[in-house]
């Protein structure tokens, strides 16, 4: 289903600037469709607010005249709408990027936005599965379907997420021709950045078993993972299957398909993997993102210590 068109409340000169910004994001920044949609909705919300705030659709001159108080009023309104700190921080990131684009092209110069501090998003720590839980989840994934090929598909997909640390979107974007021919495969991640990930024999075997049972023709340009009717597998279907798996195994709500990626990284770190290697395997552009996993492992070590050390409760 195509995304719902986004309406930007703007006069002609600003509307042209918005369209140029969107084209720049796609062509130069290589932003994904999902990212473009998110940025677009953030900017549309701001322009809609300005229309009510200023009494008319804004143009480039109106953006030039905005003060820090106007930006803070927008954040206050979005807070009243129920947005959390993470969403507010993303809003400000979108606006800063847009105003920077306008400034660089000589359309709007407004330093007031730099005086507005973004809400600090809550510090989140990944919530991985325990190693035995992850292995049991892979073994149990096939119990959710009566149809053998669908059961094999879910086992192959979850094994790939945990065995190679892929994002769900990365796995579902794979084509049949992307299948690993050896011990590694090339993954295209965020921003169309490519990385090489190792493919364990258990991953290759699970995918081979799935393809052997697949009732649809082996077209190399078809998605690797298919839905029940032969179309691309919908992420919502995978999320639903994981919810069913949580109920089957008694796992917490944090056990999601993305938790398998968290588990991949955390278990590698616990097994002696170094942060730089894990950063490359996950496709993180910043090492600080990968460093969150050290906090997870430290938390595990603390629990082990408190539960086992004779002096921990002294």
C-alpha positions, 0 to 999 in steps of 0.5 A: 500500500503506497504511503498517504500523501503528506500535505505541507501548509506553505505558500508557493516559495516555501513549497518549492523549497520543501520539494527541493529539500525532499529531493536532496534527502533522497538523492544526496543523503540517500534517505530511505522511503521510511525516513523520508516519510518520517521527516516529511510528517515532522515538517508538515506538523511544524508548518501546520502549527505555524499556519495557526500560530501566525494566522496564515500559511508560512512563506520563506520570509515568515521562517526568517522572522521566527524567534526561539519562542516560536519554536518552543511554542511548537514543542509545547504544543506537540508535548500537549499532543502526547509526544514523548521526548524521543519524538520531540528530539527527532522533530527538532533534528528534522527542523534543524536539518531543514533550516540548515538546508535553507541557509545553505541555499541562501533561502532562509537565515535564522539562527534562532533555532540553534538557541532551542535545546532539543529534549534529551531522549530517554537513555534506552538500553537494549533488552536482549533474550538470554542465550537459552531463550534465543535458542529456544525461540528459534527452535519453537518458531516452527510450531506456530504454523500447520503449513510446513513451508511457513513454519520453515520460513519463520525458523529461517527468518528468526535464525537469520536475525539472530545469527547475523544480527540483521534488522527486520527490514534488512532481512525482508528486503533480501531477494532470492539472488542475495542468498549467501554463496559462501560464509558471508553475504552483503547486506544493504542497511540504513542509508543504503550503506553496505556491510559484509556479515558472516553466515553461519552453517545453521543459518544457511541450512535453515534458509535451504530447508525453507526454500526446499519447501517453498511452493512458489517458483525460484525467481531470483528477483523475487523476495527471499521471504514470502507471505502465505499468498506468495507476495512479499512478507509483511513486517506486521506478520512477523511481529504477530508471529513473535507475539504468538511465540512470546505467549508460547514461551512465556517471554516478556513483551520486550521479546521482539524480532529486533530483540534477536538483533540485540541478542546477537550483539550482546551475546557476541560481546559476552563471548569476547567480541570487540566493540569495533567488530560488532559495530561493523557487523551491526552497521552502526555509523557511530560507535556510541550506538554500539556501546549501549551493549556494554551496559547490557553486559555490565548489567548481566555481570552485576546480576550474576555477582549479586546472585552468586558472590558470598559478600554481595548481600553482606 
